[in-house]
Amino acid sequence: MARSILLLAIPMVLEMLMQSVFELADAYFVGQLGATALGAVGAGASLIILVFAVGFGLAMGVTAMVARRIGEQDPKGASTVAMQAIIVCAVVSIPLAIPGLFFAPELLRLIQAPESIIEAGSAYTAILFGSNGVILLLFMINGIFRGAGDAVLALKALAVANALNIALDPLLIFGWGPIPAMGVTGAAVATAIGRGVGVGYQLYLLFGGRGRISLKLSQARVLWPIIRRFIGLSAPAMLQMFIATASWMAIFAFVGAFGEEAAAGYTVAVRILVFALLPAWGMGNAAATLVGQNLGARQPDRAERSVWITSFANMVFLGAVALVMYFSAEHLVHIFTREANVVAIGASCLRIISYSYVLFAFGMVMTQAFNGAGDMWTPTWINFFCSWLVQLPLAYFLAFPLDIGVQGIFAAIAAAQGLLAIVGIVVFRSGRWKTREL
């Protein structure tokens, strides 16, 4: 069991690190343009996480279905599911592009972004929404690879995408020779190109039969029973992620009320936090894959054991991360900005939220385990309770009526993350997820 977790977790952890490198690279290069530019990237990212919510939901649905088919020794069925998921993903991307392409300034005003940030970030936001198709496919196809146990292929695709993004970021942001300086907009163009090439490489791997899943163009026909089942699984998973990500949009609006420097500091801190947490998500993804495959093989006790082993490993990892955050907060933020007030706010955010990490490690794995079993509604309700009924009211109350300021918002985030872990553990121990049929 430990060997299986290790073989899955290492490439999945690296994959999640690669996911966060897009945002870190943008923040590093854009940070050299000042606090307004950083705030613009943060505001745009706060909106595009709605697309990420859809992408994560689609990935969760396809991972659960593919993992179950692989556990049942049915690779042909897994390939059929994968093709239907790609068709759904392509169709869903079209309506998602419209709001961001045509109403980017209005969307930024909805989250109370200052006018200077709206002016700097409208094109950045529009490009990210316009290229949402490659974002969705990148997430979803990697979900296919994870469900099949081919996590190394997902890692390769992200390595290609990130290498191109990092190479293009300074060229397009600052300009070079005949290439004009595009500022914040250049970061969005670089990311879109990098992700687009990454998706092209994913499709090459899928149709080239490089892993357990091999697709053919002859499979490109609509199979409604499979699509309905896939949507039935993905819809609550999307809602689950939307609940979580929309709460972060509200948190950005609360922080933005304290000015540009607060928004910039929070933006940098979130980039660092995401970089630290995505490997932990990789551990959760490994647990989800093992749960799906073991339930498919009719071994529920083995599925449960894999979750507990992964949870304790994740606790050790995030405990180490919390220590680094606490003692090196200013140094980490200083990598992205030299402005003293921005550094102070970002460091405060890192320290306060890191207090919840040891406990939150269990919550991250438990919620992913439910998803791997195909029980998408349980973590959806857990996220709704912790994010909307606890985190947001508490953040508002601490920041404004009690006048604690942004530190009160950060404390509310830490408290909600700890609560999510406690609720997740209690529900997981009930064992109802073991009886879910796919």
C-alpha positions as CSV (number, residue, x, y, z in Angstrom):
1,M,0.0,0.0,0.0
2,A,2.8,2.5,0.9
3,R,4.5,1.7,-2.3
4,S,1.4,2.3,-4.4
5,I,0.8,5.6,-2.6
6,L,4.4,6.7,-3.2
7,L,4.3,5.7,-6.9
8,L,1.1,7.7,-7.4
9,A,1.8,10.6,-5.1
10,I,5.3,11.7,-6.2
11,P,4.3,12.5,-9.8
12,M,0.9,13.9,-8.7
13,V,2.7,16.2,-6.1
14,L,5.1,17.3,-8.9
15,E,2.1,17.8,-11.2
16,M,0.3,20.1,-8.6
17,L,3.6,22.0,-8.2
18,M,3.7,22.5,-11.9
19,Q,0.1,23.8,-11.8
20,S,1.1,26.6,-9.4
21,V,4.2,27.6,-11.4
22,F,1.9,29.4,-13.9
23,E,0.7,31.8,-11.2
24,L,4.0,32.1,-9.5
25,A,5.8,33.0,-12.7
26,D,3.2,35.6,-13.6
27,A,3.4,37.1,-10.0
28,Y,7.2,37.2,-10.1
29,F,7.6,39.0,-13.4
30,V,4.5,41.2,-13.0
31,G,5.6,42.1,-9.4
32,Q,8.4,44.1,-11.0
33,L,5.9,46.5,-12.4
34,G,4.5,47.5,-9.0
35,A,1.6,47.0,-6.6
36,T,-1.1,48.0,-9.1
37,A,0.1,45.4,-11.6
38,L,0.2,42.7,-8.9
39,G,-3.3,43.6,-7.7
40,A,-4.5,43.4,-11.3
41,V,-3.2,39.8,-11.6
42,G,-4.7,39.0,-8.2
43,A,-8.1,40.4,-9.2
44,G,-8.1,38.5,-12.6
45,A,-7.1,35.3,-10.8
46,S,-9.9,35.7,-8.3
47,L,-12.3,35.7,-11.3
48,I,-10.7,33.0,-13.4
49,I,-10.9,30.6,-10.4
50,L,-14.6,30.2,-11.5
51,V,-13.2,28.5,-14.6
52,F,-10.8,26.5,-12.5
53,A,-13.9,25.4,-10.5
54,V,-15.4,24.0,-13.7
55,G,-12.1,22.4,-14.7
56,F,-11.6,20.8,-11.3
57,G,-15.2,19.5,-11.3
58,L,-14.7,17.9,-14.8
59,A,-11.4,16.4,-13.7
60,M,-12.9,15.0,-10.5
61,G,-15.8,13.4,-12.4
62,V,-13.6,11.8,-15.1
63,T,-10.9,10.7,-12.6
64,A,-13.6,8.8,-10.6
65,M,-15.1,7.1,-13.6
66,V,-11.8,6.2,-15.3
67,A,-10.3,4.9,-12.0
68,R,-13.3,2.7,-11.4
69,R,-13.1,1.3,-14.9
70,I,-9.4,0.6,-14.5
71,G,-10.1,-1.1,-11.2
72,E,-12.7,-3.3,-13.0
73,Q,-10.0,-4.2,-15.6
74,D,-12.0,-2.4,-18.3
75,P,-9.5,-0.1,-20.2
76,K,-11.8,0.1,-23.2
77,G,-14.6,1.4,-21.0
78,A,-12.1,3.9,-19.5
79,S,-11.2,5.2,-23.0
80,T,-14.8,5.6,-23.9
81,V,-15.4,7.7,-20.8
82,A,-12.3,9.8,-21.6
83,M,-13.6,10.7,-25.1
84,Q,-17.0,11.6,-23.9
85,A,-15.4,13.9,-21.2
86,I,-13.3,15.7,-23.9
87,I,-16.5,16.3,-25.9
88,V,-18.3,17.8,-22.9
89,C,-15.2,19.9,-22.0
90,A,-15.1,21.4,-25.5
91,V,-18.8,22.4,-25.5
92,V,-18.7,23.8,-21.9
93,S,-15.8,26.2,-22.8
94,I,-17.8,28.2,-25.3
95,P,-20.3,29.9,-22.9
96,L,-17.6,30.4,-20.3
97,A,-15.6,32.5,-22.7
98,I,-18.3,35.1,-23.3
99,P,-18.6,36.9,-19.9
100,G,-14.9,37.5,-19.6
101,L,-14.2,38.4,-23.2
102,F,-16.9,41.1,-23.3
103,F,-17.5,42.2,-19.7
104,A,-14.1,42.0,-18.0
105,P,-14.2,45.5,-16.4
106,E,-17.7,44.9,-15.1
107,L,-16.7,41.6,-13.6
108,L,-13.7,43.2,-11.8
109,R,-16.0,45.9,-10.4
110,L,-18.2,43.1,-9.0
111,I,-15.4,42.1,-6.7
112,Q,-14.8,45.7,-5.7
113,A,-11.5,46.1,-7.5
114,P,-10.1,49.7,-7.4
115,E,-10.3,51.6,-10.8
116,S,-6.5,51.5,-11.2
117,I,-6.5,47.7,-11.0
118,I,-9.5,47.5,-13.4
119,E,-7.7,49.6,-15.9
120,A,-4.5,47.5,-15.6
121,G,-6.2,44.1,-15.4
122,S,-9.2,44.1,-17.8
123,A,-7.2,42.8,-20.8
124,Y,-5.5,40.2,-18.6
125,T,-8.9,39.0,-17.4
126,A,-10.4,38.9,-20.9
127,I,-7.6,36.8,-22.3
128,L,-7.7,34.3,-19.5
129,F,-11.5,33.8,-20.0
130,G,-11.1,33.7,-23.8
131,S,-8.6,30.9,-23.5
132,N,-10.6,29.0,-20.9
133,G,-10.9,26.0,-23.2
134,V,-7.2,25.2,-22.8
135,I,-7.5,25.6,-19.1
136,L,-10.4,23.2,-18.9
137,L,-8.8,20.6,-21.2
138,L,-5.5,20.8,-19.3
139,F,-7.2,20.0,-16.0
140,M,-9.6,17.5,-17.4
141,I,-7.1,15.4,-19.5
142,N,-4.8,15.3,-16.6
143,G,-7.7,13.9,-14.6
144,I,-7.9,11.2,-17.2
145,F,-4.2,10.4,-16.7
146,R,-4.6,10.4,-12.9
147,G,-7.6,8.1,-13.0
148,A,-5.7,5.6,-15.2
149,G,-2.7,5.7,-12.8
150,D,-0.6,7.5,-15.5
151,A,0.3,10.5,-13.3
152,V,3.7,10.8,-15.0
153,L,2.0,11.7,-18.3
154,A,0.2,14.5,-16.6
155,L,3.5,15.8,-15.2
156,K,5.1,15.8,-18.6
157,A,2.3,17.8,-20.2
158,L,2.5,20.5,-17.4
159,A,6.3,20.6,-17.7
160,V,6.0,21.5,-21.4
161,A,3.3,24.1,-20.7
162,N,5.3,25.7,-17.9
163,A,8.6,25.8,-19.7
164,L,7.0,27.8,-22.5
165,N,5.1,30.1,-20.1
166,I,8.3,30.9,-18.2
167,A,10.2,31.6,-21.4
168,L,7.5,33.8,-22.8
169,D,6.6,35.8,-19.6
170,P,9.6,38.2,-19.6
171,L,9.5,38.6,-23.4
172,L,5.9,39.6,-23.5
173,I,5.7,41.5,-20.2
174,F,8.8,43.7,-20.7
175,G,9.4,43.4,-24.5
176,W,12.5,42.5,-26.3
177,G,13.8,43.7,-29.7
178,P,10.8,43.8,-32.1
179,I,8.5,42.3,-29.4
180,P,6.5,45.2,-27.7
181,A,6.2,45.4,-23.9
182,M,2.6,44.3,-23.1
183,G,2.8,44.6,-19.3
184,V,0.2,42.7,-17.3
185,T,-1.5,41.6,-20.6
186,G,1.7,39.9,-21.7
187,A,1.5,37.5,-18.7
188,A,-2.0,36.4,-19.8
189,V,-0.8,35.8,-23.4
190,A,2.2,33.8,-22.3
191,T,0.0,31.6,-20.0
192,A,-2.5,31.0,-22.8
193,I,0.1,30.0,-25.3
194,G,1.9,27.7,-22.7
195,R,-1.3,26.0,-21.7
196,G,-2.4,25.6,-25.4
197,V,0.8,23.8,-26.3
198,G,0.5,21.7,-23.2
199,V,-3.0,20.6,-24.3
200,G,-1.6,19.7,-27.7
201,Y,1.0,17.5,-26.1
202,Q,-1.7,15.8,-23.9
203,L,-3.8,15.0,-27.0
204,Y,-0.7,13.6,-28.7
205,L,-0.1,11.3,-25.7
206,L,-3.8,10.2,-25.6
207,F,-4.2,9.5,-29.3
208,G,-0.7,8.1,-29.6
209,G,-1.4,5.3,-27.0
210,R,1.4,6.3,-24.7
211,G,-0.4,5.2,-21.5
212,R,-3.2,3.0,-20.3
213,I,-5.8,5.2,-22.1
214,S,-5.6,5.1,-25.9
215,L,-8.1,7.2,-27.9
216,K,-9.1,7.0,-31.6
217,L,-11.0,9.5,-33.8
218,S,-13.6,6.8,-34.5
219,Q,-14.6,7.1,-30.8
220,A,-15.6,10.8,-31.3
221,R,-19.3,10.3,-31.2
222,V,-21.8,11.4,-28.6
223,L,-22.9,8.6,-26.2
224,W,-25.6,10.2,-24.0
225,P,-25.8,7.6,-21.2
226,I,-22.1,8.0,-20.5
227,I,-22.3,11.8,-20.8
228,R,-25.3,12.0,-18.5
229,R,-23.4,9.9,-15.9
230,F,-20.3,12.0,-16.3
231,I,-22.3,15.3,-15.9
232,G,-24.1,13.8,-13.0
233,L,-20.8,13.3,-11.2
234,S,-19.1,16.5,-12.4
235,A,-21.9,18.9,-11.7
236,P,-21.8,18.5,-7.9
237,A,-18.0,18.5,-8.1
238,M,-18.1,21.8,-10.0
239,L,-20.5,23.2,-7.4
240,Q,-18.1,22.0,-4.7
241,M,-15.2,23.9,-6.3
242,F,-17.4,26.9,-7.1
243,I,-18.5,27.1,-3.5
244,A,-14.8,27.1,-2.4
245,T,-13.5,29.4,-5.1
246,A,-16.4,31.9,-5.0
247,S,-15.7,32.3,-1.3
248,W,-12.2,33.3,-2.2
249,M,-13.6,36.0,-4.5
250,A,-15.6,37.4,-1.6
251,I,-12.4,37.3,0.5
252,F,-10.6,39.3,-2.1
253,A,-13.3,41.9,-2.0
254,F,-13.0,42.1,1.8
255,V,-9.2,42.5,1.5
256,G,-9.5,45.0,-1.4
257,A,-11.5,47.3,0.9
258,F,-8.3,48.0,2.7
259,G,-6.5,49.4,-0.4
260,E,-4.2,48.5,-3.2
261,E,-1.3,47.5,-0.9
262,A,-3.5,45.0,0.9
263,A,-4.7,43.6,-2.4
264,A,-1.2,43.2,-3.6
265,G,0.1,41.6,-0.4
266,Y,-2.8,39.2,-0.4
267,T,-2.2,38.4,-4.0
268,V,1.5,37.4,-3.4
269,A,0.6,35.5,-0.3
270,V,-2.1,33.5,-2.1
271,R,0.4,32.6,-4.9
272,I,2.8,31.3,-2.3
273,L,0.1,29.4,-0.4
274,V,-1.2,27.8,-3.6
275,F,2.3,26.7,-4.4
276,A,2.6,25.1,-1.0
277,L,-0.9,23.5,-1.0
278,L,-1.0,22.1,-4.5
279,P,1.5,19.3,-3.6
280,A,-0.9,18.4,-0.7
281,W,-3.7,18.3,-3.3
282,G,-1.4,15.9,-5.2
283,M,-1.5,13.7,-2.2
284,G,-5.2,14.0,-2.1
285,N,-5.4,13.1,-5.8
286,A,-3.3,10.0,-5.2
287,A,-5.8,8.9,-2.4
288,A,-8.7,9.6,-4.8
289,T,-7.3,7.4,-7.5
290,L,-6.6,4.6,-5.0
291,V,-10.1,4.8,-3.6
292,G,-11.6,4.6,-7.0
293,Q,-9.5,1.7,-8.2
294,N,-9.9,-0.3,-5.0
295,L,-13.6,0.2,-4.9
296,G,-13.7,-1.0,-8.5
297,A,-11.7,-4.0,-7.4
298,R,-14.2,-4.6,-4.5
299,Q,-11.6,-3.9,-1.8
300,P,-13.2,-1.1,0.3
301,D,-11.1,-1.7,3.4
302,R,-7.9,-1.3,1.3
303,A,-9.4,2.0,0.0
304,E,-10.0,3.3,3.5
305,R,-6.5,2.3,4.6
306,S,-4.9,4.2,1.7
307,V,-6.7,7.4,2.8
308,W,-5.4,7.2,6.3
309,I,-1.9,6.5,5.3
310,T,-2.0,9.4,2.8
311,S,-3.5,11.7,5.4
312,F,-0.7,11.2,7.9
313,A,1.9,11.6,5.2
314,N,0.2,14.9,4.2
315,M,0.2,16.0,7.8
316,V,3.9,15.6,8.0
317,F,4.4,17.5,4.7
318,L,2.1,20.5,5.6
319,G,3.6,20.6,9.1
320,A,7.0,21.3,7.5
321,V,5.5,23.8,5.2
322,A,3.8,25.6,8.1
323,L,7.2,26.0,9.9
324,V,8.8,27.4,6.7
325,M,5.9,29.8,6.3
326,Y,6.1,31.0,9.9
327,F,9.9,31.6,10.1
328,S,10.5,32.8,6.5
329,A,7.3,34.7,5.6
330,E,8.9,38.1,4.9
331,H,11.7,36.5,2.8
332,L,9.2,34.6,0.7
333,V,7.0,37.6,0.0
334,H,10.2,39.7,-0.7
335,I,10.9,37.5,-3.7
336,F,7.9,39.1,-5.5
337,T,7.8,42.7,-4.2
338,R,10.1,45.2,-2.5
339,E,7.3,47.4,-1.1
340,A,7.4,47.4,2.7
341,N,3.7,47.5,3.4
342,V,2.9,44.9,0.8
343,V,5.6,42.6,2.3
344,A,4.2,43.1,5.8
345,I,0.6,42.2,4.8
346,G,1.7,39.2,2.7
347,A,3.8,37.9,5.5
348,S,1.0,38.3,8.0
349,C,-1.3,36.3,5.7
350,L,1.2,33.5,5.4
351,R,1.8,33.2,9.1
352,I,-1.8,33.3,10.3
353,I,-3.1,30.8,7.7
354,S,-0.2,28.4,8.3
355,Y,-1.5,27.8,11.8
356,S,-4.2,25.5,10.4
357,Y,-2.0,23.4,8.1
358,V,-1.4,20.4,10.3
359,L,-5.1,19.8,10.7
360,F,-6.1,21.0,7.2
361,A,-3.8,18.2,5.8
362,F,-6.5,15.7,6.8
363,G,-9.3,17.7,5.4
364,M,-7.7,17.9,1.9
365,V,-7.2,14.2,1.6
366,M,-10.6,13.3,3.1
367,T,-12.6,15.5,0.7
368,Q,-10.6,14.1,-2.3
369,A,-11.3,10.6,-1.1
370,F,-15.0,11.2,-1.2
371,N,-14.6,12.5,-4.8
372,G,-12.6,9.4,-5.8
373,A,-15.4,7.2,-4.5
374,G,-17.9,9.2,-6.7
375,D,-19.5,10.7,-3.6
376,M,-19.3,14.3,-4.8
377,W,-22.2,15.7,-2.7
378,T,-20.6,15.1,0.7
379,P,-17.6,17.4,0.2
380,T,-19.8,19.9,-1.6
381,W,-21.9,20.3,1.6
382,I,-18.9,20.3,3.8
383,N,-17.3,23.1,1.7
384,F,-20.6,25.1,1.7
385,F,-20.8,24.9,5.5
386,C,-17.2,25.8,6.2
387,S,-16.7,28.4,3.4
388,W,-20.1,30.3,3.4
389,L,-21.6,29.7,6.8
390,V,-18.4,30.0,8.8
391,Q,-15.5,31.6,6.9
392,L,-17.2,34.6,5.2
393,P,-19.4,35.8,8.1
394,L,-16.4,35.3,10.5
395,A,-14.1,37.2,8.1
396,Y,-16.5,40.1,7.8
397,F,-17.2,40.3,11.5
398,L,-13.5,40.2,12.5
399,A,-12.3,42.6,9.8
400,F,-15.0,45.3,10.1
401,P,-17.3,45.3,13.2
402,L,-14.4,44.2,15.5
403,D,-12.0,46.4,13.4
404,I,-9.1,43.8,13.4
405,G,-8.5,44.5,9.7
406,V,-7.0,42.1,7.2
407,Q,-5.5,40.0,10.0
408,G,-9.1,39.2,11.0
409,I,-9.8,38.0,7.5
410,F,-6.7,35.7,7.5
411,A,-7.7,34.3,10.9
412,A,-11.2,33.4,9.6
413,I,-9.6,31.5,6.7
414,A,-7.4,29.5,9.1
415,A,-10.4,28.7,11.4
416,A,-12.5,27.5,8.5
417,Q,-9.8,25.3,7.1
418,G,-9.4,23.6,10.5
419,L,-13.1,23.1,10.8
420,L,-13.3,21.5,7.3
421,A,-10.7,18.9,8.4
422,I,-12.7,18.0,11.6
423,V,-16.0,17.7,9.7
424,G,-14.3,15.7,6.9
425,I,-12.8,13.2,9.4
426,V,-16.1,12.6,11.2
427,V,-18.0,12.0,8.0
428,F,-15.3,9.8,6.5
429,R,-15.3,7.5,9.5
430,S,-19.0,6.9,9.0
431,G,-18.1,4.8,5.9
432,R,-21.1,5.6,3.7
433,W,-18.8,6.5,0.8
434,K,-17.9,2.8,0.4
435,T,-21.2,1.9,-1.1
436,R,-21.3,4.4,-3.9
437,E,-21.9,2.8,-7.3
438,L,-20.6,4.4,-10.6
